[in-house]
Amino acid sequence: MDTASVFSALNHNPELKDLSYISFQRLLRCASALKDDILQPQPHAAPVTAAPDVLPPIITEFLSDSFHISLDAVDQLWDAVKDIVWALPTEVEEREAVEAMFLLHGKDRGLGTFYITLYVGMSDMMYTPKP
């Protein structure tokens, strides 16, 4: 689904129309991180490559409480964004894609030097919490 269709669908619900872009983006990331939890109660034969049409009640309640929107609004939002949520890369995949963009297109222009140094350099380090 293209962004115009998504935002058009959201415009029909007053709760969703007032959802900030940051909250919208965070909800997409949050739902994407919950893919395994969304799939867990689905029938065994349900494909894992496609988002289910309906969210499990516990996920709907979690998103409703977390983003201060009604259960009905969560259901309407899921209907509009489920394919996007299912296609989103993981945070690691996204970070790697952005790093590649900076390395490929930004380095020679002097762009993203701080980003590359900070994030690419840190990605090689392991953090071990002290007991």
C-alpha positions as CSV (number, residue, x, y, z in Angstrom):
1,M,0.0,0.0,0.0
2,D,1.3,3.4,-0.9
3,T,1.6,6.3,1.7
4,A,-1.2,8.3,0.1
5,S,-3.6,5.3,0.6
6,V,-2.5,4.8,4.2
7,F,-2.9,8.4,5.2
8,S,-6.2,8.6,3.4
9,A,-7.4,5.6,5.4
10,L,-6.2,7.2,8.6
11,N,-8.0,10.5,7.8
12,H,-11.4,8.8,8.1
13,N,-10.9,8.2,11.9
14,P,-10.7,11.3,14.1
15,E,-8.4,9.5,16.6
16,L,-6.0,8.3,13.9
17,K,-6.1,11.6,12.0
18,D,-4.7,13.3,15.1
19,L,-1.9,10.7,15.6
20,S,1.4,12.4,15.3
21,Y,3.9,11.2,12.7
22,I,6.3,10.2,15.4
23,S,3.7,8.1,17.2
24,F,2.6,6.6,13.9
25,Q,6.2,5.6,13.0
26,R,6.7,4.3,16.5
27,L,3.5,2.2,16.3
28,L,4.7,0.7,13.0
29,R,8.1,-0.2,14.6
30,C,6.4,-1.6,17.7
31,A,4.0,-3.7,15.7
32,S,6.8,-5.0,13.6
33,A,8.8,-6.0,16.7
34,L,5.7,-7.9,17.8
35,K,5.5,-10.1,14.7
36,D,6.3,-13.3,16.6
37,D,3.7,-12.5,19.2
38,I,1.2,-11.7,16.5
39,L,1.8,-15.0,14.8
40,Q,1.8,-17.1,17.9
41,P,-1.9,-17.6,18.3
42,Q,-2.6,-17.9,14.5
43,P,-3.6,-21.2,13.1
44,H,-0.7,-23.6,12.3
45,A,-1.4,-23.4,8.5
46,A,-1.4,-19.6,8.5
47,P,1.4,-18.2,6.3
48,V,4.2,-16.4,8.2
49,T,5.0,-14.3,5.1
50,A,1.7,-12.3,5.2
51,A,0.3,-10.3,8.0
52,P,-2.9,-11.7,9.5
53,D,-6.1,-9.8,8.9
54,V,-6.9,-9.6,12.6
55,L,-4.6,-8.9,15.5
56,P,-4.7,-11.0,18.6
57,P,-6.7,-9.3,21.4
58,I,-3.7,-8.9,23.6
59,I,-1.7,-7.1,20.9
60,T,-4.7,-4.8,20.1
61,E,-5.0,-4.0,23.8
62,F,-1.3,-3.3,24.1
63,L,-1.2,-1.0,21.2
64,S,-4.4,0.7,22.4
65,D,-3.0,1.4,25.8
66,S,0.5,2.3,24.5
67,F,-0.7,4.8,22.0
68,H,-3.9,6.0,23.8
69,I,-6.3,5.1,21.0
70,S,-9.4,3.0,21.1
71,L,-9.5,-0.7,20.3
72,D,-11.5,0.1,17.2
73,A,-8.9,2.6,16.1
74,V,-6.2,0.0,16.4
75,D,-8.2,-2.4,14.3
76,Q,-8.7,0.2,11.6
77,L,-5.1,1.2,11.7
78,W,-4.0,-2.4,11.4
79,D,-6.1,-2.9,8.4
80,A,-4.4,0.1,6.7
81,V,-0.8,-0.7,7.7
82,K,-0.5,-4.5,8.2
83,D,1.4,-5.0,4.9
84,I,3.8,-2.2,5.7
85,V,4.4,-3.6,9.2
86,W,5.1,-7.0,7.8
87,A,7.6,-5.7,5.3
88,L,9.5,-3.4,7.6
89,P,13.1,-4.4,8.2
90,T,14.4,-5.1,11.7
91,E,16.2,-2.3,13.5
92,V,19.5,-4.0,12.7
93,E,18.6,-4.4,9.0
94,E,17.5,-0.7,8.9
95,R,20.7,0.5,10.6
96,E,22.8,-1.5,8.1
97,A,20.9,-0.1,5.1
98,V,21.4,3.5,6.4
99,E,25.1,2.8,7.0
100,A,25.5,1.5,3.5
101,M,23.8,4.6,2.1
102,F,26.2,6.9,4.0
103,L,29.2,4.9,3.0
104,L,28.1,4.7,-0.6
105,H,26.7,8.2,-1.2
106,G,27.8,10.3,1.7
107,K,31.4,9.6,2.5
108,D,32.8,11.3,-0.6
109,R,30.6,14.3,0.0
110,G,31.7,14.5,3.7
111,L,28.2,13.6,4.8
112,G,27.5,11.3,7.7
113,T,31.1,11.2,8.9
114,F,30.0,11.4,12.5
115,Y,27.2,8.9,11.9
116,I,29.6,6.4,10.2
117,T,32.2,6.8,12.9
118,L,29.8,6.5,15.8
119,Y,27.5,3.8,14.6
120,V,29.7,1.7,12.3
121,G,32.5,1.8,14.8
122,M,30.2,0.9,17.7
123,S,28.6,-1.9,15.9
124,D,31.9,-3.8,16.2
125,M,32.0,-3.4,20.0
126,M,30.2,-5.7,22.4
127,Y,28.6,-4.3,25.5
128,T,28.7,-6.7,28.5
129,P,26.8,-5.4,31.5
130,K,28.6,-5.8,34.8
131,P,27.0,-8.2,37.3
